[in-house]
Amino acid sequence: MTDLVLEWMSFRRSGKIADLSAVLTAGANSRRAVDDLVTLGHAERIGTDGWRVAPPVLAGLPGGAVASAVLCGTRTPALLQSLDTASAAEGAEIELVRQGAGPSIIAVKASSADLLAQVALAAGLPLQREAGLHMLACTPSVSQWPRTPFPMVEGKVDSVRRFSRSRMQWVPSTLPEAAAAASGLFRIKRDWDWISLLKNGPAAASLIDDRVGRLASSAKCKAVQWMPESSVLSLPVQLYPPTIMARGLVLCSGRLPDFDRDTMRISFAGIRPGHLKLFLALTGLRLQ
């Protein structure tokens, strides 16, 4: 499904999420399909309901016995033919891997980093070496993430929730509790929208991205698991990172994270020690 969506978006170049018809997405959620493509580096979000396809690029995966990179960005038949021709001419291999919730992974595998660079040059594509590591290195830490001072909401509201760091989920709260809290993340539903407020003291609150706020309120929690033998990092689904950070983790393997409904955890593949160290430094989370 998302292979077709990505090809359609590549020709359309930009548009609104509502432009994706149910026929095109095979009845799947259009916003989820676009969000997955954004996380994989194929597109960017514009505002609340717009998208723009990203330029094509070969995103280098962590080094190993074989130099490899995944194709990100726009994906047209002509571009795929060019990459296939360049790979065959240089003696590299193209591997196509299906993934359930996202478009197929198209990976170029070569015997050396220099050969991989020659394939990229022949195909007319930029090559970003160690794409995941570089993206994580350029991501602001949660403690430095942009936030906007905002007065505490007053009057009647429809709903108030607090993020519980011990339970890793939203729990019911009240406006007086939010106003008196010295710390914590609160989601408040006003007449026309939801806002996320991070408390910095009884009289100080800031608007913040919801995903960043959950990470900020969970600082120093032992919530991260890492399996060195499989290079898999997992964390509670409520601590799903903001898009740019999630993209950095995803580009360590080219795969969307796996979701385990039984444990309510998400897992990212291809996470090496350097990636793990950066992720922990950016989020303030700790290993279990």
C-alpha positions in Angstrom: 0.0 0.0 0.0 2.6 2.6 1.0 4.8 1.7 -2.0 1.9 3.0 -4.1 1.4 6.0 -1.8 5.1 7.0 -2.0 5.1 6.7 -5.8 2.0 8.9 -6.0 3.5 11.4 -3.6 6.7 11.4 -5.6 4.9 12.5 -8.8 2.6 14.9 -6.9 5.5 16.5 -4.9 3.4 18.2 -2.3 -0.2 18.3 -1.0 -2.6 17.8 1.8 -3.1 14.6 3.8 -6.7 14.7 2.7 -5.6 14.3 -0.9 -4.7 10.7 -0.2 -7.9 8.8 -1.1 -9.1 5.7 0.5 -8.5 3.9 -2.8 -4.9 5.0 -2.8 -4.3 3.9 0.9 -6.4 0.8 0.6 -8.6 2.1 3.5 -5.6 2.6 5.9 -5.3 5.8 7.9 -3.9 8.5 5.6 -2.3 10.5 8.4 -0.5 7.4 9.8 0.7 6.6 6.3 2.2 10.1 5.8 3.7 10.1 9.3 5.5 6.7 8.6 6.9 8.1 5.4 8.1 11.2 7.2 9.8 9.0 9.9 11.5 7.0 7.1 12.9 10.2 5.5 10.7 10.0 2.4 8.7 13.2 3.1 8.3 16.2 5.4 5.3 17.5 7.1 4.1 21.1 6.4 1.9 22.6 9.0 -0.7 20.4 10.6 -2.1 18.8 7.4 0.4 19.3 4.6 3.3 17.2 3.2 6.2 17.6 0.8 8.1 14.7 -0.7 11.9 14.8 0.2 14.7 14.8 -2.4 16.2 11.4 -3.1 19.3 10.4 -1.1 21.2 7.3 -0.1 21.3 7.1 3.7 24.3 5.1 4.8 23.7 2.5 7.5 26.2 1.7 10.3 29.4 0.2 9.1 30.0 -3.5 8.8 31.5 -6.1 6.6 29.4 -4.8 3.8 28.9 -1.1 3.0 25.1 -0.4 2.7 22.7 2.5 2.3 18.9 2.8 2.0 17.1 4.9 -0.5 15.2 7.7 1.1 13.0 10.5 -0.4 11.1 10.6 -3.7 10.8 7.2 -5.5 9.9 7.1 -9.2 10.3 4.2 -11.7 13.0 6.3 -13.6 15.0 6.9 -10.4 14.8 3.2 -9.5 16.0 2.3 -13.0 18.9 4.7 -12.7 19.9 3.2 -9.3 19.6 -0.3 -10.7 21.8 0.5 -13.7 24.4 2.2 -11.6 24.6 -0.7 -9.1 24.9 -3.3 -11.8 27.7 -1.3 -13.5 29.7 -0.9 -10.3 29.2 -4.5 -9.1 26.9 -3.6 -6.2 23.7 -5.4 -5.2 20.2 -4.0 -4.6 18.2 -5.6 -2.0 14.4 -5.1 -1.6 12.8 -5.9 1.7 9.1 -5.7 2.4 7.9 -4.1 5.6 4.3 -4.4 6.7 3.5 -0.8 7.8 5.8 1.0 5.4 7.1 1.0 1.8 9.6 -1.6 0.8 13.2 -0.9 1.9 15.5 -0.5 -1.0 19.1 -1.0 0.1 22.3 -0.8 -1.9 25.0 -3.1 -0.7 28.6 -2.8 -1.8 31.9 -4.4 -0.9 33.4 -1.1 0.3 32.4 2.4 1.3 34.3 3.7 -1.8 32.3 1.4 -4.1 29.1 2.6 -2.5 30.1 6.2 -3.1 30.7 5.3 -6.8 27.2 3.9 -7.1 25.7 7.0 -5.6 27.7 9.2 -8.0 26.8 7.1 -11.0 23.1 7.3 -10.1 23.3 11.0 -9.5 22.3 10.6 -5.8 23.8 12.3 -2.7 25.2 9.8 -0.2 25.0 10.6 3.6 27.4 8.3 5.4 26.2 7.1 8.8 22.9 8.9 8.3 21.3 7.8 11.6 24.3 8.8 13.7 24.6 12.2 12.0 20.9 12.9 12.4 21.0 12.1 16.1 24.1 14.2 16.6 22.3 17.2 15.1 19.1 16.7 17.2 18.6 19.1 20.1 18.5 17.4 23.5 15.1 17.2 25.3 16.4 19.6 27.9 17.2 22.2 25.2 14.1 21.5 23.0 12.2 24.7 22.0 9.3 25.6 24.4 7.2 28.7 24.8 6.3 30.2 28.2 2.6 30.1 28.6 0.2 31.2 31.4 -1.7 28.5 33.3 -5.1 27.9 31.8 -7.9 29.3 33.9 -11.7 28.8 33.9 -13.7 25.9 32.6 -11.9 23.2 30.6 -13.2 19.9 29.1 -10.4 17.6 30.3 -7.1 17.6 32.2 -4.6 14.7 32.2 -1.2 14.3 33.8 1.6 12.1 32.4 2.6 9.6 35.1 6.3 8.7 34.9 5.8 5.7 37.2 3.0 4.2 35.1 4.1 5.5 31.7 0.6 6.6 30.8 -1.8 9.5 31.0 -3.9 9.6 34.2 -6.9 11.9 35.1 -6.1 15.2 36.7 -7.6 18.5 37.5 -6.9 22.2 36.7 -6.1 23.0 40.4 -3.6 20.1 40.5 -1.9 21.4 37.3 -1.8 24.9 38.6 -0.2 23.9 41.9 2.3 21.4 40.5 6.0 22.3 40.6 6.8 19.9 37.8 5.1 17.4 35.4 3.4 17.3 32.0 -0.3 18.1 31.6 -2.6 17.8 28.7 -5.5 20.2 28.8 -8.5 20.2 26.5 -9.9 23.7 25.9 -13.0 24.5 23.9 -11.2 24.3 20.6 -7.9 22.3 21.1 -5.6 20.3 23.3 -2.4 21.8 24.7 0.6 20.2 26.4 2.0 22.2 29.3 5.3 21.3 31.0 5.5 22.8 34.6 8.8 24.3 35.7 7.5 25.5 39.0 4.1 26.4 40.6 4.0 29.6 38.7 5.8 28.6 35.5 4.6 26.6 32.6 5.6 26.2 28.9 4.0 24.9 25.8 5.9 22.0 24.4 5.7 19.3 21.8 3.8 16.4 23.4 6.3 13.7 22.7 9.2 15.9 23.9 7.2 16.7 27.1 6.7 13.0 27.9 10.4 12.4 27.6 11.2 15.6 29.6 8.9 14.5 32.4 10.4 11.0 32.4 14.1 12.1 32.7 16.3 9.7 34.7 13.7 6.9 34.4 15.1 3.5 33.8 12.9 2.9 30.7 15.4 1.9 28.0 16.3 -1.7 27.1 19.1 -2.5 24.7 20.1 -5.9 23.5 23.7 -5.7 22.2 23.6 -9.1 20.6 20.8 -8.0 18.3 21.4 -4.2 18.4 17.8 -3.6 19.3 16.7 -0.7 21.5 13.2 -0.7 23.1 11.2 1.7 25.2 7.6 2.2 26.3 5.4 3.3 23.5 4.4 6.4 25.4 8.0 7.5 25.1 8.0 7.4 21.3 10.6 10.1 20.3 9.8 13.3 18.4 10.0 12.8 14.6 13.6 14.0 14.0 14.9 11.8 16.8 12.8 8.8 15.6 14.1 9.3 12.1 17.7 9.2 13.4 16.9 5.8 15.1 15.1 4.4 12.1 17.9 5.3 9.7 20.2 3.0 11.7 18.4 0.2 9.9 16.0 1.7 7.4 13.1 0.0 9.2 10.1 1.4 11.0 10.1 0.4 14.7 8.2 -2.7 15.8 5.3 -2.4 18.2 4.6 -5.1 20.8 1.0 -4.8 21.9 1.5 -7.2 24.8 4.3 -5.2 26.4 3.3 -1.8 25.0 6.9 -1.2 23.9 8.5 -0.1 20.6 11.8 -1.5 19.3 14.3 0.1 16.9 16.8 -2.1 15.0 20.4 -1.5 14.1 21.2 0.5 17.3 25.0 0.4 17.9 26.7 1.6 21.1 27.4 5.0 19.7 23.7 5.5 18.8 22.6 4.3 22.2 25.0 6.7 24.0 23.7 9.6 22.0 20.0 8.7 22.5 20.5 8.4 26.3 22.3 11.8 26.3 19.5 13.4 24.2 16.6 12.1 26.3 18.0 11.8 29.8 16.5 8.3 30.0 18.5 5.5 31.6 19.0 1.8 30.8 17.1 -0.8 32.8 
